[in-house]
Structures are given as C-alpha cells and as structure tokens.
Amino acid sequence: MRYDALLEPISEDDPCGPDLSATYDEDFELYYFEAIEKVPTRFVVNSDTGEVFDRKSIDIKAEVKTIGKLLERSRDLRLLSLEAQFQALSGTMGGFSECLQIMAALMEKYWIEVNPKIEGGDASERRTQLELLDELSSVIMPIEHMPLFRDRRIDTVTYRDYQIATGAKDPRANETPGDAGAISVALQSADNAEAVDKLYADLTGATTAIESIINACRLADSAAFSPGMDNLKSLLTEMTKFVADARPDLAGDGAAEEGEGTAEEGADGAPSGAAPSTPALTGAIKSHTEARAALLAVEHYFLRFEPSAPALILVRQAQELIGKPLTEALDVLLPGMSENARIDFGSESGFLMDVNRMRILAGAQSEESSDAPYGPIEPMEAETRDQASGLISAVESFFRQTEPSSPVPILLFKAKTYMNRDFSAIISDLFQHIENP
C-alpha cells in the first residue's frame, strides 16, 4: 500500500512524531487551514438544476504530495482524514480505501502515540477527525457519484446510477434513470473484469478498515469512545453487496457462512461449497494440455455435485474451443452472424477476406505445437466449488496471457459469475434480453 511506510516509527521515543498543530509548525499551519476550506459544505451546488460539486476542482496529486510530506514528519489522523475527503471528492475509490486502511492500522498499532494525541483523557479532536468521514457533503454523496468503472456500452458507471435505476433514489433535474439490468451486465462483463475486481478489493478494504477503526476506538485501553460512522459503514456495505450480487465469484463460497468452522458434508458426501479447501492446483497453468486437464477436473466436479449448474455448459464449450480456429468460435458463439464476418484491409486498398476464405485458411493443416517441455501432466481434481473456481481462474489467466484472441476466457469468466447464483437469478440472467418474458 502507498502508505505502508507510515507504520514504521519516526523515532523510538515518539513513533508517530510531534503534533504539528500543537507545536504551530509553519508548514502544517500554512497548508492545513487553507486546505480544509476546499472541502465543500454542500455537494449539490444547485438543487434546481441538479448541478453537483466539480471534482476537477480538487488537484488530488498536489494534495497527496503535500500531505505525504507532512506525514513523513508526523503520523496524523487529521491529514489522513483530509486526504480521504479529497479522494472521495475527486472520485478515487482506491485512494479513499487506502487512507481508511492506514488510519485503521495506525490506530491499532499506535493508539496512544498517533496524532492528534489524547490529552487528559479527552478524545474529542480524534473523534471529530473520524466523524468527518461520515459527512454527507464531503464523503457520502461524493462516493455515491464517484465513477466506479467505464463500460464500453453504457459508459461511466456510478453507484448513484444504480440507486436511481432501482428507485432507491429519486433523479434530480439533470438525471435520467438508466437500466439496472444493464449496470449488472456491465459488472459481469469480461471486458470490465479487471476494473470490477479492483473496485471490489477497494470496497472490501474500506469496509474492513471502518470496522477496525470503530473497534479500535471502542476497545481502547484508555479514552475509549464510539465514533459515529454509520452513514459511511452503511454505504460501503451496500456498494460491496451491489458488486458481489453481480459477481458472486468475488465474494467466495465461504462468505455467507464465514467463521462457522468445519464444513458440513452434503447428502451425497460432497463437501459443502463453504468448506475451507486445499487448492486443486499448485502454481500457474503452463500449457494448453494443463488447461484441458484443469477444465476436465472442473467438469467432473460439476457432474458429480452440481449437474444443474449453467457453468458446466460453459466449461464444456470452453474445452471444445481450445485449439480451434477463430472461424469455429464465430460459428458457435455468433450463430446467424458468423457468415457476415470478414477481414477488411481498409478503404484505400479495397482488399477483403470473406468468411469462406477464412474458414479454408483456418482449417489448413500445420505442425502441431507440443507441450513436451512441461513434462507429463498429472490428472487434476476439484472436490469443492472453491477448487473448481480456482482452476477456472487459472485457465482463464493462462489464455488471457498466452492466447488473448481466444474466446475461452470470456466463457470461463461467465461461468464464474454463475457459480454462486440461485435458480431465480440464473433464469433472470438467461432471459434478460426479453423485455416481457
């Protein structure tokens, strides 16, 4: 993390350094009291038009640079709280999450020493800095309007978009309700996988940090207190669920039953999905042969324990397309459209290659590639849903790195999104293209 170095003590006698405010440090005074004036007291600038605070008015790089230099001299929750507000206002979830995480870590490690220090049992200034993170105008509403990721179909996605689309919030004058289903599809899209993975990690990191901050305050040996952070905690929980509902593979099978200990067996002796499991694969997939072996193990898992899972269909289709040419993938995945495929060399030359010629060339015989350098392949097994998901992810990663033109990663990514859904959610996804089924 960017601020990991802050956990290292500044000195043995004073690990968090001096309170720069209490000592009237010139650099701190000049920066801090001018910076807090940049934090808006109203996020909605004009209620008639719906105009909101302009996030571009925050030069986040400059603010982070200055705050970072001050933090080198003093581990101060005031500075981190201020940066967290700037990160929220500028629309940066990753930076906001990092600020919360380092605040939590500092309070857990240096409760007595971290600034502002608790003087004479009075924790009011520290409480104030924490509760600033619960303000609607400077944190909650900016996070709701924060750009979470960009989708090529519906453009930038915000949690506010989802709130309006589902009716949870009423649109303002300049807002038009979108389609909640389209937002869910965007979250599930393989094109957005990396961005959504990071978003989920940032949200869970921030949520865990808030819980740690609250616990550190409540359980402190001295001057314990309970900070009011309900707004932020509730919002982060809602947003995490918003992502996890669309991408259940991110939450993992054990999320719902976390902490219950030993897993129970199903009626047929199969371990339950929430069971802690031994990885079915050590290391990365190294070859197409290993990829086939991994997917075969996943197929066997679904046949034995979850034969109704739509992921089984997608895994089998992925197996069939390994080593097959593009034209075959087009015929399978774009029925009715594959005949229109062509390679266009540009308007100037006028050269075209139609799908028939593509099929002839794709089907031409050539020397087979060998997996020999990797030695004999041991059969793989998957006994739990966690192991099956791990194998799928490993194969998906292999093809993204070694054969980016392959459709296999898209099929496997979609398979993972089905793995923790119930029947009604699967049906909803399968028929989402029909307006009134």
C-alpha positions as CSV (number, residue, x, y, z in Angstrom):
1,M,0.0,0.0,0.0
2,R,1.1,3.6,-0.7
3,Y,1.3,4.5,3.0
4,D,2.8,1.3,4.5
5,A,5.9,3.2,5.5
6,L,3.8,5.2,7.9
7,L,3.7,2.2,10.2
8,E,7.4,2.4,10.7
9,P,8.3,4.5,13.8
10,I,9.7,8.0,13.3
11,S,11.8,7.5,16.4
12,E,11.9,5.2,19.4
13,D,10.8,7.8,21.9
14,D,8.0,9.2,19.7
15,P,7.0,6.7,16.9
16,C,4.3,9.0,15.5
17,G,6.3,12.2,15.7
18,P,5.2,15.6,17.1
19,D,1.7,17.1,16.8
20,L,2.4,19.7,14.2
21,S,-0.7,21.6,15.0
22,A,0.1,21.8,18.8
23,T,3.6,23.0,18.0
24,Y,2.4,25.6,15.5
25,D,4.5,24.1,12.7
26,E,4.6,26.6,9.9
27,D,4.3,24.1,7.0
28,F,1.4,22.4,8.7
29,E,-0.4,25.7,9.5
30,L,0.0,27.1,6.0
31,Y,-1.3,24.0,4.3
32,Y,-3.9,22.5,6.6
33,F,-6.1,25.5,7.3
34,E,-6.2,26.6,3.7
35,A,-6.8,23.0,2.5
36,I,-9.9,22.4,4.7
37,E,-11.5,25.4,3.1
38,K,-11.6,23.5,-0.2
39,V,-13.9,20.9,1.3
40,P,-17.5,21.8,0.3
41,T,-20.3,22.3,2.8
42,R,-22.8,21.4,0.1
43,F,-22.3,18.7,-2.6
44,V,-25.4,19.6,-4.6
45,V,-24.5,23.1,-5.8
46,N,-27.8,23.9,-7.4
47,S,-30.9,22.0,-6.3
48,D,-33.0,23.4,-9.3
49,T,-30.6,22.1,-12.0
50,G,-29.1,19.2,-10.1
51,E,-25.5,20.6,-10.5
52,V,-23.1,19.0,-8.1
53,F,-19.6,19.8,-6.8
54,D,-17.0,19.8,-9.6
55,R,-14.5,17.0,-8.7
56,K,-11.9,18.5,-11.1
57,S,-11.6,21.5,-8.7
58,I,-9.5,19.2,-6.4
59,D,-5.9,18.7,-7.6
60,I,-5.6,15.4,-6.0
61,K,-2.0,14.8,-7.0
62,A,-0.9,18.1,-5.4
63,E,-2.9,17.5,-2.2
64,V,-1.5,14.0,-1.8
65,K,2.1,15.2,-2.4
66,T,1.8,17.9,0.3
67,I,0.1,15.6,2.7
68,G,2.6,12.9,2.1
69,K,5.5,15.2,3.1
70,L,3.8,16.2,6.3
71,L,3.0,12.6,7.2
72,E,6.7,11.8,7.0
73,R,7.2,14.1,10.0
74,S,4.0,13.3,11.9
75,R,1.6,10.4,11.7
76,D,-1.6,12.5,11.9
77,L,-5.2,11.3,11.5
78,R,-6.2,14.9,10.6
79,L,-4.1,14.7,7.5
80,L,-5.3,11.3,6.5
81,S,-8.9,12.2,7.2
82,L,-8.4,15.3,5.0
83,E,-6.9,13.3,2.2
84,A,-9.7,10.7,2.4
85,Q,-12.2,13.5,1.9
86,F,-10.2,14.8,-1.1
87,Q,-10.0,11.3,-2.5
88,A,-13.8,10.9,-2.2
89,L,-14.4,14.4,-3.7
90,S,-12.0,13.7,-6.6
91,G,-13.7,10.4,-7.4
92,T,-10.9,7.9,-6.4
93,M,-12.1,4.9,-4.5
94,G,-8.6,3.3,-4.4
95,G,-7.1,6.3,-2.7
96,F,-10.0,6.6,-0.3
97,S,-9.8,3.0,0.7
98,E,-6.0,3.3,1.3
99,C,-6.5,6.3,3.6
100,L,-9.0,4.4,5.7
101,Q,-6.8,1.3,5.9
102,I,-3.7,3.2,7.1
103,M,-5.8,5.1,9.6
104,A,-7.1,1.8,11.0
105,A,-3.5,0.3,11.1
106,L,-2.1,3.4,12.9
107,M,-4.8,3.4,15.5
108,E,-4.4,-0.3,16.2
109,K,-0.6,-0.1,16.5
110,Y,-0.2,3.4,18.0
111,W,-3.4,4.3,19.9
112,I,-1.5,6.4,22.4
113,E,1.1,7.9,20.1
114,V,-0.9,8.7,16.9
115,N,-1.8,12.4,16.4
116,P,-3.9,14.1,17.5
117,K,-2.9,12.6,20.8
118,I,-5.5,12.2,23.6
119,E,-4.7,14.7,26.2
120,G,-6.1,14.3,29.7
121,G,-8.5,11.6,28.6
122,D,-10.1,14.0,26.1
123,A,-10.6,12.2,22.7
124,S,-12.9,14.8,21.2
125,E,-10.4,16.0,18.5
126,R,-9.7,12.5,17.4
127,R,-13.4,11.7,17.3
128,T,-14.0,14.8,15.2
129,Q,-11.5,13.7,12.6
130,L,-13.1,10.3,12.3
131,E,-16.6,11.6,12.1
132,L,-15.7,14.0,9.3
133,L,-15.6,10.8,7.2
134,D,-19.3,10.3,7.9
135,E,-20.3,13.7,6.4
136,L,-22.9,13.7,3.6
137,S,-21.5,16.6,1.6
138,S,-17.8,15.7,1.7
139,V,-17.8,11.9,1.7
140,I,-21.1,10.1,1.4
141,M,-22.6,11.9,-1.6
142,P,-19.2,12.2,-3.5
143,I,-18.8,8.4,-3.1
144,E,-22.3,7.8,-4.5
145,H,-21.4,9.9,-7.5
146,M,-17.9,8.5,-7.9
147,P,-17.1,6.9,-11.3
148,L,-16.5,3.3,-10.4
149,F,-15.5,2.0,-13.8
150,R,-16.2,2.6,-17.5
151,D,-18.2,0.2,-19.7
152,R,-18.0,0.5,-23.5
153,R,-21.8,0.1,-23.8
154,I,-23.1,2.4,-21.1
155,D,-20.0,4.5,-20.4
156,T,-19.2,5.5,-16.8
157,V,-20.9,3.6,-14.0
158,T,-21.6,5.2,-10.6
159,Y,-23.5,3.8,-7.6
160,R,-25.8,6.8,-8.0
161,D,-26.8,5.5,-11.4
162,Y,-27.8,2.2,-9.8
163,Q,-29.7,3.9,-7.0
164,I,-31.8,5.9,-9.5
165,A,-32.3,2.9,-11.8
166,T,-33.6,0.8,-8.9
167,G,-35.8,3.6,-7.5
168,A,-33.7,3.8,-4.3
169,K,-33.1,7.5,-5.0
170,D,-35.2,10.0,-7.0
171,P,-33.5,11.6,-10.0
172,R,-32.6,15.2,-10.0
173,A,-33.4,17.6,-12.8
174,N,-30.3,16.7,-14.8
175,E,-30.5,12.9,-14.2
176,T,-32.3,10.3,-16.3
177,P,-33.0,6.8,-14.8
178,G,-30.9,4.1,-16.5
179,D,-31.4,0.4,-16.7
180,A,-30.4,-1.5,-13.6
181,G,-30.1,-4.7,-15.7
182,A,-27.6,-3.0,-18.0
183,I,-25.5,-2.0,-15.0
184,S,-25.5,-5.6,-13.7
185,V,-24.4,-6.8,-17.1
186,A,-21.6,-4.3,-17.2
187,L,-20.4,-5.6,-13.8
188,Q,-20.4,-9.1,-15.2
189,S,-18.7,-8.3,-18.5
190,A,-15.3,-9.9,-19.1
191,D,-14.2,-6.5,-20.6
192,N,-14.6,-4.9,-17.1
193,A,-13.3,-7.8,-15.1
194,E,-10.1,-6.2,-14.0
195,A,-11.7,-2.9,-13.1
196,V,-14.5,-4.6,-11.1
197,D,-12.0,-6.9,-9.3
198,K,-10.1,-3.8,-8.2
199,L,-13.3,-2.0,-7.2
200,Y,-14.4,-4.9,-5.0
201,A,-11.0,-5.1,-3.4
202,D,-11.1,-1.4,-2.6
203,L,-14.6,-1.6,-1.2
204,T,-13.9,-4.6,1.0
205,G,-10.7,-3.0,2.1
206,A,-12.5,0.2,3.1
207,T,-15.3,-1.7,4.8
208,T,-12.9,-3.8,6.9
209,A,-10.9,-0.6,7.8
210,I,-14.0,1.2,9.1
211,E,-14.9,-1.8,11.3
212,S,-11.3,-1.8,12.5
213,I,-11.4,1.9,13.3
214,I,-14.6,1.6,15.2
215,N,-13.3,-1.4,17.2
216,A,-10.0,0.3,18.0
217,C,-11.9,3.2,19.4
218,R,-14.4,1.2,21.4
219,L,-11.8,-1.3,22.8
220,A,-9.0,1.1,23.6
221,D,-7.4,0.7,27.0
222,S,-7.7,4.5,27.5
223,A,-10.1,7.2,26.5
224,A,-12.3,4.7,24.6
225,F,-15.2,6.2,22.6
226,S,-17.7,5.2,19.9
227,P,-17.3,7.3,16.7
228,G,-20.4,8.0,14.6
229,M,-19.6,6.4,11.3
230,D,-22.9,4.7,10.4
231,N,-23.5,6.6,7.1
232,L,-20.2,5.5,5.7
233,K,-20.3,2.0,7.0
234,S,-23.8,1.5,5.6
235,L,-22.9,2.9,2.2
236,L,-19.8,0.8,1.8
237,T,-21.7,-2.3,2.8
238,E,-24.4,-1.5,0.2
239,M,-21.9,-0.9,-2.5
240,T,-20.0,-4.1,-1.7
241,K,-23.2,-6.1,-2.0
242,F,-24.1,-4.3,-5.2
243,V,-20.9,-5.6,-6.8
244,A,-21.0,-9.1,-5.1
245,D,-24.6,-9.7,-6.3
246,A,-23.5,-9.3,-9.9
247,R,-20.1,-11.0,-9.4
248,P,-20.7,-13.7,-6.7
249,D,-17.3,-15.2,-7.6
250,L,-15.6,-12.3,-5.9
251,A,-17.2,-12.9,-2.5
252,G,-16.2,-16.6,-2.5
253,D,-18.3,-19.5,-1.4
254,G,-17.5,-19.1,2.3
255,A,-18.7,-15.5,2.6
256,A,-22.2,-16.3,3.8
257,E,-21.0,-18.8,6.4
258,E,-17.7,-17.1,7.4
259,G,-16.4,-18.2,10.8
260,E,-18.6,-21.3,11.2
261,G,-15.5,-23.6,11.3
262,T,-15.7,-27.1,10.0
263,A,-17.7,-27.6,6.8
264,E,-20.6,-30.0,6.7
265,E,-21.0,-32.7,4.1
266,G,-23.9,-32.7,1.7
267,A,-26.3,-35.6,1.4
268,D,-24.1,-37.4,-1.2
269,G,-20.9,-36.9,0.8
270,A,-19.7,-34.0,-1.2
271,P,-18.1,-31.2,0.8
272,S,-20.3,-28.1,1.0
273,G,-19.4,-25.0,-1.0
274,A,-18.4,-23.1,2.1
275,A,-15.8,-25.6,3.2
276,P,-12.2,-24.5,3.5
277,S,-10.4,-26.3,0.8
278,T,-7.0,-27.5,-0.3
279,P,-6.1,-25.9,-3.7
280,A,-6.6,-28.2,-6.6
281,L,-3.6,-26.7,-8.4
282,T,-0.2,-25.6,-7.4
283,G,1.3,-22.8,-9.5
284,A,0.0,-21.3,-12.8
285,I,-1.3,-23.2,-15.8
286,K,1.7,-23.7,-18.1
287,S,0.3,-25.2,-21.3
288,H,-2.8,-25.9,-23.3
289,T,-2.5,-29.5,-22.1
290,E,-2.6,-28.4,-18.5
291,A,-5.6,-26.1,-19.3
292,R,-7.5,-29.1,-20.7
293,A,-6.7,-31.2,-17.6
294,A,-7.9,-28.4,-15.3
295,L,-11.2,-27.9,-17.2
296,L,-11.7,-31.7,-17.2
297,A,-11.4,-31.7,-13.4
298,V,-13.9,-28.8,-13.2
299,E,-16.3,-30.6,-15.5
300,H,-16.1,-33.7,-13.3
301,Y,-16.8,-31.6,-10.2
302,F,-20.0,-30.2,-11.7
303,L,-21.2,-33.5,-13.0
304,R,-20.8,-35.1,-9.5
305,F,-22.0,-32.3,-7.3
306,E,-23.8,-29.6,-9.3
307,P,-25.1,-31.1,-12.5
308,S,-27.7,-28.3,-12.9
309,A,-25.1,-25.5,-12.9
310,P,-25.0,-23.4,-16.2
311,A,-21.3,-23.2,-15.5
312,L,-21.0,-26.8,-16.6
313,I,-22.3,-25.9,-20.1
314,L,-19.8,-23.0,-20.4
315,V,-16.9,-25.1,-19.2
316,R,-17.6,-27.8,-21.7
317,Q,-17.9,-25.3,-24.5
318,A,-14.6,-23.8,-23.5
319,Q,-13.0,-27.2,-23.7
320,E,-14.3,-27.7,-27.2
321,L,-12.9,-24.4,-28.4
322,I,-9.4,-24.9,-27.0
323,G,-7.1,-25.3,-30.1
324,K,-9.9,-24.5,-32.5
325,P,-9.7,-21.7,-35.1
326,L,-11.4,-18.3,-34.9
327,T,-14.0,-19.3,-37.5
328,E,-15.2,-22.2,-35.5
329,A,-15.6,-19.9,-32.4
330,L,-17.6,-17.5,-34.5
331,D,-19.9,-20.2,-35.8
332,V,-20.5,-21.4,-32.2
333,L,-20.8,-18.1,-30.4
334,L,-22.4,-15.9,-33.1
335,P,-24.9,-18.1,-34.8
336,G,-26.7,-16.3,-37.6
337,M,-24.0,-13.6,-37.7
338,S,-20.8,-15.6,-38.5
339,E,-21.5,-15.6,-42.2
340,N,-21.1,-11.8,-42.3
341,A,-17.6,-11.9,-40.8
342,R,-14.8,-10.6,-42.9
343,I,-11.3,-9.1,-42.6
344,D,-11.2,-5.6,-44.0
345,F,-7.8,-4.2,-45.0
346,G,-9.0,-0.6,-45.2
347,S,-10.9,1.6,-47.6
348,E,-7.8,2.6,-49.6
349,S,-6.8,-0.9,-50.8
350,G,-10.3,-2.3,-51.0
351,F,-9.0,-5.7,-50.0
352,L,-11.4,-8.0,-48.2
353,M,-11.2,-11.6,-47.0
354,D,-14.6,-13.2,-46.6
355,V,-15.6,-15.8,-44.0
356,N,-15.3,-18.7,-46.5
357,R,-11.7,-17.9,-47.3
358,M,-11.1,-17.5,-43.5
359,R,-12.5,-21.0,-42.9
360,I,-10.3,-22.5,-45.6
361,L,-7.1,-21.0,-44.2
362,A,-8.1,-21.7,-40.6
363,G,-8.7,-25.4,-41.4
364,A,-5.3,-25.8,-43.2
365,Q,-3.1,-28.5,-41.7
366,S,0.0,-27.4,-39.9
367,E,2.6,-28.9,-37.5
368,E,1.0,-29.4,-34.1
369,S,2.5,-27.4,-31.2
370,S,4.0,-29.6,-28.5
371,D,3.6,-29.3,-24.7
372,A,6.6,-31.6,-24.2
373,P,8.8,-29.1,-22.4
374,Y,6.4,-29.2,-19.4
375,G,6.7,-33.0,-19.0
376,P,3.8,-35.4,-18.3
377,I,0.6,-33.8,-16.9
378,E,-0.8,-35.2,-13.7
379,P,-4.6,-35.5,-13.6
380,M,-6.2,-32.7,-11.6
381,E,-9.1,-32.9,-9.2
382,A,-11.7,-30.5,-7.8
383,E,-13.7,-31.6,-4.8
384,T,-15.3,-28.3,-3.8
385,R,-16.7,-25.2,-5.6
386,D,-13.7,-23.2,-4.3
387,Q,-11.3,-25.6,-6.0
388,A,-13.4,-25.6,-9.2
389,S,-13.4,-21.8,-9.2
390,G,-9.6,-21.7,-8.7
391,L,-9.0,-24.0,-11.6
392,I,-11.3,-21.9,-13.8
393,S,-9.4,-18.7,-12.8
394,A,-6.1,-20.3,-13.5
395,V,-7.1,-21.4,-17.0
396,E,-8.7,-18.0,-17.7
397,S,-5.5,-16.3,-16.7
398,F,-3.4,-18.7,-18.9
399,F,-5.4,-17.9,-22.0
400,R,-5.5,-14.1,-21.4
401,Q,-1.7,-14.1,-21.2
402,T,-0.8,-16.6,-23.9
403,E,-3.7,-16.5,-26.4
404,P,-5.6,-13.2,-26.0
405,S,-7.6,-13.9,-29.2
406,S,-9.2,-17.0,-27.7
407,P,-12.9,-16.9,-26.6
408,V,-12.1,-19.3,-23.8
409,P,-11.5,-16.6,-21.1
410,I,-14.9,-15.0,-21.9
411,L,-16.7,-18.3,-21.5
412,L,-14.9,-19.1,-18.2
413,F,-15.4,-15.7,-16.8
414,K,-19.2,-16.0,-17.4
415,A,-19.1,-19.5,-15.9
416,K,-17.7,-18.0,-12.6
417,T,-20.4,-15.4,-12.5
418,Y,-23.0,-18.2,-12.4
419,M,-21.3,-20.3,-9.7
420,N,-22.9,-18.9,-6.6
421,R,-26.3,-17.8,-8.0
422,D,-29.6,-19.4,-7.2
423,F,-32.0,-20.7,-9.8
424,S,-34.2,-17.5,-10.0
425,A,-31.1,-15.3,-10.5
426,I,-29.9,-17.6,-13.3
427,I,-33.3,-17.5,-15.0
428,S,-33.3,-13.7,-14.8
429,D,-29.9,-13.6,-16.5
430,L,-30.7,-16.1,-19.2
431,F,-33.8,-14.2,-20.2
432,Q,-32.7,-10.6,-19.6
433,H,-32.8,-9.9,-23.3
434,I,-36.6,-10.4,-23.4
435,E,-38.4,-7.3,-22.1
436,N,-41.6,-9.1,-21.0
437,P,-40.9,-12.9,-20.7
